């Protein structure tokens, strides 16, 4: 007999999927805006490239710390933490660039 997840578990995964889809759309918009800014050249482009790199390093360290600390115990929690950490930065950049 096939076992199906409970409605609550399915809803949690569905919410995670929707949040991830929105994050992907926002990230694509930020990538486009950053590309346009960097194509302008000069100090603005240099600052944007430096900012982009530092944000990625910070996000990586934040995620690594959360995973290494043992606070994240399930695959769903790891995915949720990733969406949260990356999403915070993407939303900030979208607001700043848009």
N, C-alpha and C positions, 0 to 999 in steps of 0.2 A: 504494500500500500504506500502511495506517495504521501510524504509529509509536506505540508505547506507552512510557511511562517505565519505567525499571528498577524492580525491586522495592524497592531501597533508597531511591530517590527517592520512590516512592509511599508508602513507610513513613514517611519524614520529613514529607511533607505531611499524612498521616493523623494522625501524632502532634501536629503543629501544630494541626490541626483539633480534635482531642480536647482539647488544652490550652486552646484558645480557648473551647470549649464549657464547660469547667469554670470558666474565668475569668468567663464571662458569668453562670453560675449564682451564683458567689460574689459578683460585683458586684451582682446583684439582691438578694441577702441583705443585703449591706452597705448598699445604698440603703434597704431597708426599715428596718434598724436605725437608720440615721442619721435617717430621717424621723421615727421614733418619738422619738428623742432631741430633735430640733429642735421637735417638736410640744409638748414639755414646757415650752418657753420659758425665759426667764431667761438667766443666765450660761452654763449648760450648753449651751443652744442656740446662743448667740453663739459660744462657743469651738468648737463642732462645725462651724458654718458657716465660720468663719475657717480652721480646720484643713483642711476640705474644699477650700477655694479654694487654700490654699498648697500642698497636696499635688498638685493638678492643675497648678499653675504649675511646680512642681519637676519633675514627670514630663515636662511638655512641654519644658522646657529640657534635661533629660537626653536625651530622644529626639532633639531638634533637634541637640544636640551630637554624638550618635552618628552621625546621618545626614550632618551637615555635615563631619565629620572624615574621611569616606571609609572608616571601619572597616566599615560595612555596605554590602556590594557587590551583594547580590541581593534580589529581592522577598521571598524566603523568609526571608532573614536580617533584613530590616526587620520583617517580621511577627513573627518569633521575638523580636527585641529589644523590640518593643512589648508582646508578651505578658509578657515578663520584667519590664520596667519597671513596667507597670501591675499585673501580678500580685503583685509584691512589696508594693506598697502596699495592694492589696485584701486580701491574706492578713493583713497586719498589722492592718488595720482590723477584719477579721472576728474575729480573736483578741481585740482590744481591746474591741470592742463586744459580742461574744457571750458 
